[in-house]
Amino acid sequence: MPIIFVIVLLSALRYLEVGPFAALSWWWIAGLFVLAFVWFEFIERALGLDKRKEHKQAEKNRKDRIKRTLK
């Protein structure tokens, strides 16, 4: 997620031509877009990070449900 914030910040700074970012090539920003796309579409799935978050949430919900039932 931090890469998204960096992309948005760099895009805004480049668009507004602030300081040294005025000379920054749009290709660097486009490259970060590609990197973010590859990360979220392929690498995160390959490492199982997307499912890990879902499993943690499901486990928390299951424990909460057990607590409510036993009270």
Buried (B, 14 or more C-beta within 10 A) or exposed (E): EEEEEEBEEBBEBBEEEEEEBEEBEEEEBEEBEEEBEEBBEEEBEEEEEEEEEEEEEEEEEEEEEEEEEEE
